[in-house]
Amino acid sequence: MTTIRLLLVDDEGLTRETLRDYMSADPDIEIVGEASDGRAAVVQARGLAPDVILMDMQMPKMDGVEATRLIHEEHPEIGILGLSTFSTDRYVVPLLRAGASGYLVKDALPEEMVAAVRAVATGESVLSPQVTRHVVHGVAESVPAVPDVDEDLLNSLTERELEVIDLLAQGKSNKEIAAALFITESTVKARFVKVMAKLGVRDRVQILITALDLGLVRLPGSRRA
């Protein structure tokens, strides 16, 4: 595997040291820089061109959401993983709307963090079922009860593609989606690739956010027309 260039962003030195220990133990991960606030993260993302950024949420000068938004606008190819203390943090939905590819709690096991960085580096997303449910709830609160469905986009998606989007919104993994639809995981992945192309997004997280915003999937307590 090609070496993954990683930028660590957190305002607490001890946290950065812990993350550095976790990540540097993996021979395929190279820590190319560290930043203690969002503004510095934007500058370093420009100069260092990392593959993945581990981004803290609450920092001085500029928080993780704004830093993520600016970095994603300039460098959409960089995968950004949010870091926070709680899975239901109020920053989760804004962070994902800003373009992050996933979200981790800081007490995740070292191997979980490494696996998450590897996943995002290959274009995948990282979101636990618990966080997915929180995201769906959070987005649902900001979407009208009867959203204006993009009919052209809706018509471009097949029923099978809509099925995998609906199951994604329920917090299902690829394995669980495959079991529910009696298909293989590779088929699930292939359907998500087609959905990403149609929605113009880079990963499963952005499929979820975009589909909820556009009324393409069933929100809790509602039905798609």
Residue pairs with C-beta under 8 A, 6 or more apart in sequence:
1 28
1 118
2 28
3 28
3 29
3 30
4 28
4 29
4 30
4 51
4 52
4 117
4 118
4 121
5 30
5 32
5 48
5 49
5 50
5 51
5 52
6 23
6 29
6 30
6 31
6 32
6 50
6 51
6 52
6 53
6 54
6 117
7 31
7 32
7 33
7 34
7 35
7 41
7 44
7 45
7 48
7 50
7 52
7 53
7 54
8 16
8 19
8 20
8 23
8 31
8 33
8 34
8 35
8 53
8 54
9 34
9 35
9 36
9 37
9 38
9 40
9 41
9 53
9 54
9 55
9 56
9 59
9 64
9 67
10 16
10 19
10 36
10 54
10 56
10 59
10 83
11 36
11 37
11 56
11 58
11 59
11 60
12 56
13 36
15 56
15 106
16 34
16 36
19 54
19 113
20 31
20 34
22 110
22 113
22 114
23 29
23 31
23 113
23 114
23 117
24 31
25 110
25 114
26 114
28 118
29 114
29 117
32 48
32 50
33 44
33 48
33 50
35 41
35 43
35 44
36 59
36 60
37 59
37 60
37 61
37 62
38 55
38 59
38 61
38 62
38 63
38 64
38 66
38 67
39 61
39 62
39 67
40 61
41 53
41 55
41 62
41 67
41 71
42 62
42 67
42 70
42 71
42 74
44 50
45 53
45 71
45 74
45 75
45 78
46 74
46 75
49 75
49 78
50 78
51 78
51 79
51 121
52 78
52 79
52 80
52 81
52 117
52 120
52 121
53 71
53 78
53 79
53 80
53 81
54 81
54 83
54 104
54 113
54 117
55 64
55 67
55 68
55 80
55 81
55 82
55 83
55 95
55 100
56 64
56 83
56 84
57 63
57 64
57 65
57 82
57 83
57 84
57 89
57 91
57 95
58 64
58 84
58 91
59 67
63 91
64 82
64 83
64 91
64 95
65 91
65 94
65 95
65 98
66 98
68 80
68 82
68 95
68 98
68 99
68 100
69 98
69 99
71 78
71 80
71 99
72 78
72 80
72 98
72 99
72 100
73 99
76 99
76 202
79 101
79 102
79 120
79 121
79 123
80 99
80 100
80 101
80 120
81 100
81 101
81 102
81 103
81 104
81 116
81 117
81 120
81 126
82 91
82 92
82 95
82 96
82 100
82 102
82 103
82 104
83 103
83 104
83 105
83 106
84 91
84 92
84 103
84 105
84 106
85 105
85 106
85 107
86 105
87 103
87 105
87 128
87 130
87 131
87 134
88 134
92 103
92 131
92 134
92 135
92 138
93 134
93 135
93 138
93 139
93 142
95 103
96 103
96 135
96 205
96 206
96 208
96 209
97 209
99 206
100 205
101 120
101 124
101 125
101 126
101 202
101 203
101 205
101 206
102 116
102 119
102 120
102 125
102 126
102 127
102 205
103 126
103 127
103 131
104 112
104 113
104 116
104 126
108 116
116 126
119 125
119 126
120 126
120 203
123 202
123 203
124 203
124 204
125 203
125 204
125 205
125 206
126 205
127 135
127 204
127 205
127 208
128 171
129 171
129 172
129 173
130 171
132 168
132 169
132 170
132 171
132 208
133 171
135 208
135 209
136 169
136 171
136 208
136 212
136 219
136 220
137 220
139 209
139 212
139 213
139 219
140 212
140 219
140 220
143 212
143 213
143 215
143 219
145 222
146 222
147 213
147 214
147 215
147 219
148 215
149 214
149 215
149 216
149 224
149 225
150 214
150 215
150 216
153 198
153 199
153 214
153 216
154 214
154 216
156 198
157 165
157 195
157 198
157 216
160 181
160 191
161 191
161 194
161 195
161 198
162 216
162 217
162 224
163 181
164 177
164 181
164 188
164 191
164 192
164 195
165 195
165 207
165 208
165 211
165 216
165 217
166 217
166 218
167 176
167 177
167 180
167 181
168 177
168 192
168 204
168 207
168 208
168 211
169 208
169 211
169 212
169 217
169 218
172 180
174 185
174 188
174 189
174 192
175 185
177 188
178 184
178 185
178 187
178 188
181 188
192 204
192 207
195 207
196 202
196 203
196 206
196 207
199 206
199 207
199 210
199 211
201 207
201 210
210 216
211 217
212 219
215 224
216 224
217 224
218 224
